[in-house]
Amino acid sequence: MKFGSNLVLISSNERFRHFVTSPGMSVVLFCSKTKQKQVLQALHQVCTRFPSVNFLKVEVEDHPYLAKMEDVSTIPAFKIYKNGSRVKEIPGSNHELLESSVKLYSS
């Protein structure tokens, strides 16, 4: 399911693997299903500024195994993957670091 042109709600382990192992960059938000308005607004803003980057949303209640496999220690959290490798983890509350990191790794 796509929210914007480059924001995808992850529905399976296979779909998650497809995006994070593909060439290019993916930013994954691991979050709970409860409304986290500020985090989602920050994600949408960064999505708009970086249309060539894949943005994924993983709801940990639906996919606890993904959160465990990816060593998610806090919720919400962003993880950046580039060309199949995890390159950075960012707390969900640090929107400035998210944007600067996406800028750095997408260039």
Sequence and secondary structure as in RCSB ss.txt:
>XXXX:A:sequence
MKFGSNLVLISSNERFRHFVTSPGMSVVLFCSKTKQKQVLQALHQVCTRFPSVNFLKVEVEDHPYLAKMEDVSTI
PAFKIYKNGSRVKEIPGSNHELLESSVKLYSS
>XXXX:A:secstr
 BSSSSEEE  SHHHHHHHHHSSSEEEEEEE SS  HHHHHHHHHHHHH TTSEEEEEETTT HHHHHHTT  SS
SEEEEEETTEEEEEEETT HHHHHHHHHHHH 
